[in-house]
Amino acid sequence: MILLRIIGYLLLFLAIAALGAEILMSVQAGEWVALAVGDIWAEIDRESIGLVQVGLERYVHPYLFDPILLTILLWPAWLVAGVPALVILLLARRRRQRRMFT
């Protein structure tokens, strides 16, 4: 359970950092600028997106990349990291022990 909590907190940290970057970019631009997952992935390694597309379409299923992964790549980065973080932290939370006899 401790490993799940660590992963959850790391994802939560990434979500907060992505939200902060999105807010900072929006303030600099003067209008709301969404920071999508695909934009971050393209900044890190643009060629790997094409490799993932070819691999998924050729070896797994073409439907997996085009409507599913492309939709996720267009979502805000804080949402993609934040929702799994909250789910993991909710599932891995510490539970208080109930005392039967006090």
N, C-alpha and C positions, 0 to 999 in steps of 0.2 A: 504494500500500500504506500510505503514511503516513496517508492520509485514513481508511482502514478501521480502522487502529489507534486513531486519535483517536476515531472513533465508538464503537469497542469500549470504550475507557477511559471515555468519557462514560456509556455504558450501565452499565458496571461501577460507576461512581460513583453513579449513580441507584439501582442495586440495593442497594448498601451503605447509602445514605441511607434507602431504604425499609425495609430490615431494621432499621436503627437506630431508625427511627420506630415500627416494629412492636414492637420490644423495649421501647421507652420507654412506649408505650401499654399494653403488657401489664403492666409493672411498676406503672404508676399504677392500673390496674384490679384488680390482684391475681390475674388469670387471663390465659390466653393469648388475645389479641385479634388476629385476622388482619386485615391491612390489604390489602384487595382492590383491584385495578386500577379496578373500577367505583366504589369509594368515592372514590378519588383523582380520577377523572374527574368525578364528581358534585360534588366540592368545587370543582373548577376551573370547570366550566360544565355545569350540570345539563341545560339545554335542548338542548345539542348532542348528547346521547345519543339523544334522540328524533328529531332531524334525521338522524342517521346511520342509525337504524333505518328511518325512512321512505325514505331514499335507497337503502339497500341492498335493502330489500324491494320497492320499486317499480321501480328501474332496473337492479339487478344480479340478485339471486336471493333469494327469501325464506329459503331454507335457510341462506344465509350469515350472517344475523344471529342467528336464533333458536337453533339448537344450537351454532354455532361461536363467534360473537363473545360471546354470553352466557356461554358456558363460560369463555372467556378473561377476561371481566370479573369472574368470581368467583374466579379464581386469585390467589394472593398477588403483590403488586407486585414484590417482590424476585425472584421466580421468573421473571416475565414479562420483566424487564429483565436478569436475570443470565444466563439460558441463552443468549439471542442474543449477549450480550457475550462470553461465554466461547467461543462458536463463532466469532465474528468475530475475536477475538484469536488463536484457534488457527489460523485460516486465514490471517491476515495477519502471522504471526510472522516474525521475521527468521530467515533460514536461513544457517547457516554455510557458507562456500564450502569445498569440499573441494579440497585440493591434490593434484594427480595426482603430481607429481614434487617431492620436497623435497630 
